[in-house]
Amino acid sequence: MTLLAVLLLSISYGAVDSSDTTEKINLKTAIPLDINADKKMDTILCEITGEFWNSPFTVKYTITSNGTEILSETSSDDAIDGEFGNANAMDWCKDYMSCKKKWYVKKLPKDLSIVIKQGDEKRENLFDTLSDMAIPSLAQKFYADSLGYSKDKASLAAKKLITFLKKNDFVLITIPANPVYRPFPRLYDPFSKKFIQLFGY
């Protein structure tokens, strides 16, 4: 997947230098995506802050659509900071500093979303009406359990959403909690203006 991202800091990977232990970290990546499938660009903003490169970071994610904030989440990597450089957990880098820089600068921005285009082979599984883990079943369950819709109303709402999605490209949000495990994606429902969690995908 190709993302157009604006990275407001230039980072080189490799050995520790003086700036890694003396300069505060403030990375911002703005990713334009059509979150609600209205053919207009929305924005995922990822803000990463920390005392130094060798200290735990705080990450804030903000999604804005048509000038309205539709998601805001903040997480800390206190619990996973020591795992950077652990060969058993991360096989795509060599040591603490190179792992951390590669994750936050290169890999994390690319792992925030999946664009499902018309004709994408993933659609067959996502729209499988026989699977409890596909969008039709999960959407209906979301409307009934989270929004309190009646069974009939939830069924109609799910069908309306599926009909809409089948006619459009759409985006799955995959904000990662850590660099080891990919999270279950979330789908933004433009009708309820809520995110639906997709388990098992």
TACOR-V635147 format. One record per pair of residues at least 4 apart in sequence whose C-alpha atoms are under 6 Angstrom apart, sorted by the first residue. I is the first residue (numbers start at 1). J is the second residue. D is the distance in whole Angstrom. If there is no record, write none. Layout:
i-><I | I>
j-><J | J>
d-><D | D>
//
This chain:
i-><5 | 5 | 6 | 6 | 7 | 8 | 13 | 14 | 19 | 20 | 20 | 21 | 23 | 24 | 24 | 25 | 25 | 25 | 26 | 26 | 27 | 27 | 28 | 28 | 29 | 29 | 30 | 30 | 31 | 31 | 32 | 32 | 32 | 33 | 33 | 33 | 34 | 34 | 34 | 35 | 36 | 37 | 42 | 42 | 43 | 43 | 44 | 44 | 45 | 45 | 46 | 46 | 47 | 47 | 48 | 48 | 49 | 49 | 50 | 56 | 56 | 56 | 57 | 57 | 58 | 58 | 59 | 59 | 60 | 60 | 61 | 61 | 62 | 62 | 63 | 63 | 63 | 64 | 64 | 64 | 77 | 84 | 84 | 84 | 85 | 85 | 85 | 86 | 87 | 93 | 95 | 98 | 101 | 102 | 103 | 103 | 104 | 112 | 112 | 113 | 113 | 113 | 114 | 114 | 115 | 115 | 116 | 116 | 116 | 117 | 118 | 123 | 126 | 126 | 127 | 127 | 128 | 129 | 132 | 133 | 133 | 135 | 138 | 139 | 140 | 140 | 140 | 141 | 142 | 143 | 143 | 143 | 144 | 144 | 144 | 149 | 149 | 150 | 172 | 172 | 172 | 173 | 173 | 174 | 176 | 176 | 184 | 185 | 186 | 186 | 186 | 186 | 187 | 187 | 188 | 188 | 189 | 189 | 189>
j-><30 | 31 | 29 | 30 | 29 | 28 | 98 | 98 | 23 | 52 | 53 | 52 | 52 | 51 | 52 | 49 | 50 | 52 | 48 | 49 | 47 | 48 | 46 | 47 | 45 | 46 | 44 | 45 | 43 | 44 | 41 | 42 | 43 | 41 | 42 | 43 | 40 | 41 | 42 | 171 | 190 | 170 | 64 | 65 | 63 | 64 | 62 | 63 | 61 | 62 | 60 | 61 | 59 | 60 | 58 | 59 | 57 | 58 | 57 | 77 | 78 | 81 | 76 | 77 | 75 | 76 | 74 | 75 | 73 | 74 | 72 | 73 | 71 | 72 | 69 | 70 | 71 | 68 | 69 | 70 | 81 | 96 | 99 | 100 | 95 | 96 | 99 | 90 | 91 | 99 | 99 | 102 | 105 | 106 | 107 | 108 | 108 | 174 | 175 | 172 | 173 | 174 | 171 | 172 | 170 | 171 | 169 | 170 | 171 | 169 | 169 | 127 | 134 | 135 | 134 | 135 | 134 | 136 | 137 | 199 | 200 | 139 | 142 | 158 | 154 | 155 | 158 | 145 | 146 | 147 | 149 | 154 | 148 | 149 | 154 | 153 | 154 | 154 | 185 | 186 | 187 | 185 | 186 | 185 | 182 | 183 | 199 | 198 | 195 | 196 | 197 | 198 | 195 | 196 | 194 | 195 | 193 | 194 | 195>
d-><6 | 5 | 5 | 5 | 5 | 6 | 5 | 5 | 5 | 6 | 5 | 5 | 6 | 5 | 5 | 5 | 5 | 6 | 6 | 5 | 6 | 5 | 6 | 5 | 6 | 5 | 6 | 5 | 6 | 5 | 6 | 6 | 5 | 5 | 5 | 6 | 6 | 5 | 5 | 6 | 5 | 6 | 6 | 5 | 6 | 5 | 6 | 5 | 6 | 5 | 6 | 5 | 6 | 5 | 6 | 5 | 6 | 5 | 5 | 6 | 5 | 6 | 6 | 6 | 6 | 4 | 6 | 5 | 6 | 4 | 6 | 5 | 6 | 4 | 6 | 6 | 5 | 5 | 4 | 6 | 6 | 5 | 6 | 6 | 4 | 4 | 6 | 6 | 6 | 5 | 6 | 6 | 6 | 5 | 5 | 6 | 5 | 5 | 5 | 6 | 4 | 5 | 6 | 5 | 6 | 5 | 6 | 5 | 6 | 4 | 6 | 6 | 5 | 6 | 6 | 6 | 6 | 6 | 5 | 6 | 6 | 6 | 6 | 5 | 5 | 6 | 5 | 6 | 5 | 5 | 6 | 5 | 5 | 5 | 6 | 6 | 5 | 6 | 6 | 5 | 5 | 5 | 5 | 5 | 6 | 6 | 6 | 6 | 6 | 5 | 5 | 6 | 5 | 5 | 6 | 4 | 5 | 5 | 6>
//
